[in-house]
Amino acid sequence: MASKTHFLFLLLFIFSVSNIIYSQDRSKKVKDTTALNEVVLTASLITTNLLEAPTAASFVNAKKIHETTPQLSLKEYLGQVPGLFAQNQYNYNQDLRISIRGFGARAAFGIRGVFLNIDGIPETTPDGQGQLDNIPISILSNVEILRGPSSALYGNAAGGVILMHTLEDLGPNKLKFRAMGGAFGLASSQLTVALGENKFKSLWHFNQAVSQGYRILSGFKQSQLNTTFTYKLAKNQSIKGQFNYTDSPYANDPGSLNLEQVKSNRKNAREANILYQTTEKVNHLKVGLSHEYGLKLAETSASNKKSLNINSYTFFAQRNFQGLLPFLNGGVSAFKRSYYGLGTKAIFKGLKNEQFIVGIGHALQSDLRSRFQNEKGVVGALVAQQNEVFSNSHGFITGKFPFQKWDVSAALRGDLIHIAIDASQKRNFSALSPTAALGRKLGGFQYVSLSYAQSFETPTLSEMSNSPDGSLGFNESLNPVKSHNIELTYRGKHFINNGYKINWEVSGFLSDSDGEILPFELPEFPQRQFFKNIGATQRRGVEAMASFTGNILEWTNAFTFADYTFSTNSEDASLSGNKIPGIPSHHFNSQIQLKLPAQGQIRLEYQHVGALMANNNNSVRIAPYRLLNVSGVKQLPLKNGALKLFAGINNLTNSLYFDNIRINAFGGRFYEAAPTRHLYIGIELSL
């Protein structure tokens, strides 16, 4: 019955939209397609328009989504990306979990297997762990996503890459203030100020958010300051800088429940979590600097130029973390982390649009990890302490060479990895990651490409330091995951009268991995995850995206159908043929954004998430669910700016589903209930 309600609601909305479109003035001439702005991708290092990207890729215009969303989670911007699955949106203690084509699903917190980069500076730590709590979501301009193995370009990136760009200015405005309130005690405020123009631009952004949370013991508080600047030293030379400071004094963790406990009261926290007051506090500091220098070597026309660009970056970050877990012995986990990196690349572009890039880089991470007794929410005596070091040195080469209607792309990267604990335990890894792609331009704005890639994914320091006996030190049994991948992608676009356009992409992929890492729990350490190499896995799937864009309408659909399974040669023979837990076999997202008269806008998002397994032996199946979210904004023009009123309702049909599933949790405690229907409302003033 619920699914029928969702379908009828969506059908009614689409019918209304169709009538509005049909009633529009059809006297406008078709736009000259050669003059339309192309979406340009930089995530693949080889600069290319989206249509001719060598592998599966997505582009999200975050500025179009900002106006009607709460701006609390990156998930709000990633629904239209096929192949990408995100959960744990409402547990701010463990952060959003993102997987691409099944890579990254094992993460207990943060992100694994997917490389994060913001404004050209790595956000993922050298050991491959990404955190989202310090990303300035509210000032994102756009997001590029490479779906599939990207180790030949980024190293620890078996699942793909998320490359984020922030705003450089506020357009015609110099100041923006935003305030929002919502269900479960949600309150947030933002202040953004743009300074400078022409040669120098700077953007200052402050954000604070607090919430009691839907469940007991699920509240959080966070403050964030982000500053960026761009300075043009000359016509062909510029520097960019970024500064970010995030302070989160608490982000509570209600824990996971078994099914009977969820049925009794969805909002309950686990009793042990209440007893031991499970929470975390974080402060994070990051500074980064990048330099770009361009040299024109030759020019035959405005579009044919031979050039050499040299781009370099350096950054430093520090993160202090303390987390309380629901047990006594070693139940307080803390670390002081410092890491830095630097890199440079030379980019050559020829007169026939050929590109050739060579680059090197180095990154070093140092964690001082400590464990204390958890005296029912009070930090007790020190139990253990160790110094952990992870370093990565790499070099890569990549190029794209067009020949008539064909494009040949290739890349090769070598990584040298050193891991040490207290200078007494050491491990060294090395990886050579090749990729190659062959693409062909078809008639009528269409493109097809075939690619092959190898990728790797090392265990993170937090995974390696979690030995199954509960002690610190190395988990000597953990080894990197290695994968072989084949992908076929077809994309195109078609222009219709009155400025309407259709875009589509279909991608099929095959991936075989050896040494898959998955989490498990032990009864003596409840809610603490350990990791082991399970064996071989297979990933097979099809991703599809279709969008319809017009003068007043944008309609985007993303669908994923995949089979993620343990292989017949898995180390545990009993798992052969089983589905990898934590990843649905299919999911669908449909978003409609409609402009209304008098500067209004409404946005509807429909999600369908298929069933998934909660454990390796597939004895527990999580039922599929469907969601409807609706939001809108109304702009009121002012003499020197604008006032916007916005509101939204998430989970409009009050679906009962789970925000997160804890894979292989002990005692059947897999379930973290998601919020029921909830409202947010706010204002935004631009001057």
N, C-alpha and C positions, 0 to 999 in steps of 0.2 A: 504493500500500500504506500509506503514511504517513497519507494522508487517511482511509482506512478505520479505521486504529488510533485516530486522534483521535475519529472519529465514534462508534465503539463505546465508547470510554472515557467520552465525554460521555453517551451513551445509558444506560450502566450506572449512572452517577452519578445521572442524572435518575430512573431506575427506583427506585433506592434511596431517593431523597428522597420519591418519590410514596408508597412504602410506609410511610415514617415518618409522613408527613402523614395518610395514611388511618387509621393506628392511633391518632391523637391523639383525645382526648376531644371528642366532637362535641356535648356537652350544653351548651356555652356559648351564651349568647344573642347575637344579632347586635347589634353596637354601634350606638348612635345616631349616624348619620352626621353629623348637625348638630353633634355635639360633638367630632368629630375635628379635630385640628389641621391647618390648611391651610399649605402651603408658600407663604411670602410672598417675592416677588421685589422687589428694589430696584435691580437693574442697569439697568432701563429708566427709572429716575428716577421714573416714575409708579408708586407703590406698588400692587401688584396680587397676587392669588394666582396661582399657576402655571397653574391651569386657564384663567384669563381673560387671560393675557398676550397682547398685541397681535401679537407675532411669535414665531418659533420660539425656544424657550428651554429650558435644562436646569438642574437643581439637583442638586448632589452633596453628600450628607452625609458630609463627610470623617471625622467622628468614628467612623463605622461601619467605615471602611476602615483607619484607623490601626493597629488592634491586630495585624494579620497582615502588614503590608507593611514593606519595608525603610526607607521614608520617605526615599528618596534622590532621587526624581524626581517631578515633578508628573504625569508620565504614569501613574503608579500610580493616580491619582484620576480620570482623564479617559476611560478606556476605555468607559464607559457613555454617552458623549455622541455621538450620531450627527452626521455631518457634520464631525467634528473628527478630524484625522489627525496623529499625533505620531511622530516618529522621532528618531534620534540620541540615544537614551537613555543610551548607555554611553560617549560621547565627551564628557568633562566639559570639554574644552578649547573645544569649539564650542557646547556646551549643547544642550538639547532644542529641536528645531524643531517648531513647531505651525502647522498650517494649518487654517482653517475654510472649507469650500466652495472650497478651492483657493487662497484668499488666504493669503499667508505662506509659500508653498512655496519661494520664491526665496532665503530667508534663508541666507547662508553660516554665520552664527552668530546666536544670539539669535532674536528673533521680530519679524516685520514684519506689518503689516496687521491685527493683533489687539491691541486695547488692554488693558493689564493695570492692575488697580487693587486695592489691598489696604487694607482698613479705611478706605475713603473717600479714600485718598491715591493719586494716579497713580503707578504703577510704570514705565510706559512713558515714555521720555524725550520731550521736546517734538518731536524730529524723527521720532518714530514707531518707535523701536527699543526692544524690551523685553528685559530680562535676567532669568533665573530663578535665578541662582546665589545671590542674596541674599534669596530668599523663604524665610521660616521654615515649611517644609512640615510639620514635625512638630507645629505648634500650630494648623494650619488647623482651623476649625470647619465651614465649608461653602464651597462654590464655586458661583457663579452664572455661567452662560454664555449670552450672547446670540449666536445663530448667524445670521449675516447682517449686512448693512451697518448700521453704527451711527454713521455720521458726523454725523447730525443731532443726536446726543447727545454724542459723544465726539471728534469731529474725525477724526483719522488712524485710522480703524477700519473699513476696507473689509470685513474678514472677520468682525468681531464683537468681543465684549468678554468678558474673563474677570475677574470680580469676586470677590475672595477675602476671607473674614472669618476672623480669628483668634480663639482662645479668650480669654475674659475671666477665667476662673478654671478650677479643676480639679474643680469640683463639691464633693463632701464632703471632698476631699483638699487638702492644702496643699503636698505635695512629690511629685515623680515622678522616678524615675531609670530610664534605659533603656540597656542595653548590648547590642551585637550584633556577631557575627562571621560571616564567610562566605567563599565561594570567592574566589580571586584576591587574597588578602591583605586582604580587606575587614574593617575594624573601625570601629565608631562608638559614641559614647557621648553621652548627653543628660542634662541636669539642668534640671528645670522647677520653679519655686517660685511659689506664689500668695500674695499678701499683701493684707491689707485686706478689708473687707466693707462692705455697705450703700452708703454714699456714695462710698467710695474703694475701687477695686480695681486691683491691679497684678499683672502676670504677667512673670516673668523666665525667660528660656529660653536655655540654652547648649548648643551642639551641635558636635561635632567628628567628622569622618569622614576616613578614609584608605583607599586601595586601590592595589594594584599594577596592576590592570586585567587584562582578558582578553588583550589583545594586547601585544606588545612596545612600550614607550614609550607606555603609556596610563594610567599611574598618576595619582593626584591626591591632594591634601590640602586640607581646608577646615575653618575654624573660624568659628563664627557666634554672635553675642550679639544677642538680640532682647528688647526691653522694651516693654510697652504699659501704659497706665494709663487708667482712666476715673474721672472725678470729677464727681459731681452737685452743681452749685452751688445748685440749687433744684429743685423738683418739675418744672419745665418748662425747665430749663437744665442743660447738661452740657458738659464738655470731654473730649476724648480725645487722647492723645499716643502717639507711637511712636518708638522709637529702634532702629536696626539697624546693626550693624557686621559686615562679612564680610571675612575674610582668607583668601586662597588663595595660598600661596607657590608652588605649581606645579600645573598641570593639563596633562599632556603630550598631544601630538597625534601618533598613529602614522601619520596620513595615509591616503590612499586608494590602492588597488592596482588593477592590471588583473586580468582574470579568470584569466589563467595564473598570476599570482603568488598569487592567492587559493587556487587549486587546489593549488599547491605547498605552501603553509603559511598557513592562515587567520590565525594569530597574528602573522605577520610585520608589521613596520612598513616603510614605504617607506625605501629606502636613504638618500635625500636627507634625510629627516626625522631619521634617526639621525645622519647626518653633521653636520647643522646644529642638532641637539638642540631640535627644535620643541616649544615649551611656552609657557605664559602664566602670569603672576602678576597677581593682582587684589586690591586692597582697596577696599571700598565702604562709605561712611558715609551714612546717611539719617536725618533727623529730620523729624517731621511733627506737626502740631497741628490739630485740628478742633473746632469749636464748634457746638452745636445749641441753638436757642432756639425754644420753642413757645408759641403764644398761642391760647387757646380763644376764639372769637368768639361762638359760639352753640351751643345744644344742645337738641334736641327729645327725644332718647332716648339710651340708652347706646351705640347703634350709629350714630346720626345726629348728627354734630358738624360745626360749621363752624370751621375752624382756619387759622392762619397759622404756618408754620415757616420760620425762616431758618437755613440751614446754611452754614458757611464753613470753609475749610481753607487751610493754607499748609504748605509743605515746602521743605526744602533737602537736596540730595544732592551727594556728591562721589565720583568714581570714578577711581582711578589704575590704568592698564592697561599691561602690557608683554607683547608677543607675539613669539616668534621663529618666522620662516617659513623654509622650506627653500631659501633662495638667499642669495647674498652681498650684492648691491647693494640697499640698502634693506630687507634681510631682517629687520630688527627694527622693528616698528611699535609705537608707544607714544602714549598720550594722557593728559592730565590734564583731567578733565571736572568741571565744576561746573554744576549746574542747580537752578533753583528754580521754584516756581509758587504761585499763590494763586487762589482763586475763591470765589464766593458765589452762593447761589440762594435764592429765595423760593418757598415751596410753599403754595399755597392749596387747601384741601379744603372742598367745599360740603356742604350738607345732603343732596343727592341723589347723593353719592359722586362728583361731578365733581371733577377735579383740574386745576390750572393751575400751571405752573412757569416762572419766568423766571430766567436766570442769566448771569453774566459770568465770565471768567477770563483769566489771562495766565500764560505760562511762558517762561522764557529758558534757553537752553543754551549753554555756552561750552566749546569743546574746544581745548586746546593740543596739536596733533598733531605728532609727530616721527617721523623715520625714521633709522635707524642702519644701519651695516654689520653683517652677521651673520658674525663671524669663527669659523665652526664652533662655534657655541654660546656665543660670547663677544660681548658688545655692543661694537661698534667705533665708528668715527668717525661724527659726525652728518652725514647726507646732506641732509636737508631738514627744514624746520619751518614751521608756519603756525598762525594763530589762526582758528578757525571759530566762527561764531555762528549760532544758530537761535532765532528768537523767534516766538511764536504768541499772538495776542490774539483772543478769541472772545466771542460772545454767542449765547444760544439761548433759545428759547421752545417749550414743549411742553404738551400738555393731553390729557385724556381726558374725554369727555362721554357718560354713559350716557343712553339713551332707551328706556324699556321693556326689551325684550330685546336692544337694539342698543347697541354701544359705538363711538364715533368717536374715534380718536386721531390726533394730528398733531404734528409737530415741525419746527422750522426753525432751522438754525445757520449763522452766518457766521464764517469764519476769515480772518484777515489774517496772512500768513506772510512773514517777512523772513529771508534767509540772506545771510551775508557772510563773506568770507575775507580776513583781513589788512586789512580796511576798504577794500580796493581793488576786489575783485570782489563784486558784489552781485546778488541776484535776489529778486524779490518775487512771491508767489503769493497768490491769493485764491480762496475757495471758498464757495459757498452750497449747503447740503445740506438738502433737504426730505425728509420722509417722511410718509406717511399710511396709516392702517389702519382697516378696518371689520370689526368683530367682532359675532357674534351668539350668544347663549346658546341652546342646544338643550335638549331635555328630557333628564332623566336624567344630569346632570353631564357635559354635552358642550358643546363650544365650537368655533366655526369662525371664522377670520379671513382677510382678504385685505389685503395691504399692498404699497405701492410705496415705493421709496427710491432716492435718489442718494447716492453716496459718492465719496470721493477718498482717495488715498494718495500722499504726497510721497516723493521719494527721501530717504534718511537722509543725515546728514553723512558717514558712512563710505563710502556708495555714491557720493556726489557727489565725494568727494576722491580716489577711485580712477580717475584718468584712464588710458585705454588705453595712453598712451605711458609709463606708469610714474611720472610726475611727480606732485607734489602740485598743489593748485589745483583749480579747478572742472572737473568733467566737464559742459561746457556743453550737451551733447546730451541730458541726462537731464531729463525732465519728469514731473509727477504723472500718476498713473493715475486715470481717471474711469470710474465704473460706474453703470449703471442696473439696478435689480433689482425683480422681482416675486415675491411669495411667497404661497402658499396653505397654511394650517395648520389641521389638525383634531386636537383632543385630547379626551380624556375619561377617566372612571374609573368603575369598577363595584364595588360592595361585595357580598361573599359572606358566607355564614354563618361563624361562628367567628372573626371579625375579619380575614378574608382580603380583599384588595383588588387589583384590576387597574387599572393606569394605562397609557395609550397616547398616542402622538402620531405623526402622519404629516404631513410637510411637503414640498411641492414648490416648487422655486425655479428662476427663470430670471434670468441675469445676463449683461449685455454690458459689456465693458470696453474702453476705448480707451487705447492707450499702455502696454500690459502691460510691466513691467520684469522681465527675466530675467538670470541671471548667465552669464558665459562666461570661459574661461581663455585665456591666451597662452603659447606655449612658452618665451619668455624670462622669464616670471614664474610658474613652476610653483606650483600650489596657491594662488595668489592670484586672487581673483575680481574681475572687472570687471562692469559692468552697462550695459544699454542698453534702450531702449524698442523692443520687438519689433513692436507693432502691436495690432490688435484681437483679443480673445478672447471665447469664449462658454462659459458654465457652465450646465449643465442637470442637475437631479438630484432625487432623492427620498430623504428621510431618514425613518427609522421607529424608534420606541422602544416597547417594551412591557415592563412589569414586573409581577411577581406578588409580593405581600407578605402574609405570614402571621405567626402567632405565633412560629414557629421558622424561617421560611424567607423569604429575599428573592431573587428571581430576576429579573435585568434583562437585556434584549437590545437591542442597538443595531445598526442596519443602514443602510448608505449605498450608494446606487447613483447614479453621476453620470457625466456626459460633459463633460470639460474640454478644449476644442479651440481652435486658432487659427482665426480667422474668414477668410472668403474675401477680406475687404478688409485683411488683414494686410499690413504694409509689405513683408514678404518673401513673395512669392506662392508660393514653393516650400513654405511651411509650411502653407498653407491646408488645413484639415481634419485636420492632425496634432494629436495629443494634447499638452497642456501637460505637460512632464516633471516628475517628482518627486511625482506625485499618483496613487494607485491609483484605478481606475474604480469599485471597490467594496471595502468592508471591513465586517466583521461582528465583534461582540464579545458574548459571553455570560458573565455572572457569576452564580454561585450562592453564597449565603452561608447556611449552615445552623448553627443552634444545636444543640449536643449536650448530653446529660445532664451534670450535675455541672459546669456553667459552662464548657463547652467550645464551640469554634466552628471550623468548617472553611470554607474559601473556595476555589472553583474558578473559574478564568478561562480561557475559550477565545477565541482570536483567529484570524480569517482575514483576510488582506490580499491583495487581488487584484494582478494584474500592473500595472506602471507603466513608463513610458519614462524613459530616462536622459538623452536629449538632444532638442534641438528637432526634428531631422529624423527622429526615431523609428527610427533604425537599430539601437538597442540596447534590448531589452526585458528587464526584470527580472521573473523568475518569481514567481508568488504563493507565499505561505508560510502555515503554520498553527502556532500556539503553544498550549501548555497550561501554565498556572501553577497550583500548588496551595499552599495555606498553611493554618495552623491555630494556635489559641491555646488554652491551658488556664489557667484562673484558680484560684489557691489562696487561699482567704480567710485573712487574718491577724486578730489581735485588733484592731488599729487601722489596717487597710488591706488590701492585697491584693498577691499576687505572681502575675505572669503569665509563663508560658513560651510562647514562640512560635517557629515555624519555617516555612520555605517552600522550595519548589523551583521555580525558574523554568526554562522550556523543558524541561518534564518529558520530552517525547518526543525530545529532542535534535535538533531541527530545525536544518538548516543554512540560515541566512538572513542578510540584510544589515541591520545596524542603521541604516545611512545610505547614501544614494546621492548622490554629488556631481554635481549637474546640470551637463551640458556640460563635464565635466572633460577636459583635454587628454590625449592619449595613451591614451585608454580607461581612465583611472584613476577609475572611477566608484565602486568598491566598498569598503565598510568592513564587515568581517565582524562579526557579532554573536556574543556568547558562546554556547557550547553549554550543556548542562545544568549548573546551579549551585545551590548550597544556601546558605541563611543561617539562623541560629539565634540566639536572644537571650532576655533576661529583662527584665521591667519591674516595678519596685517602686513602689507608691503608698502614701503615708502621710498 
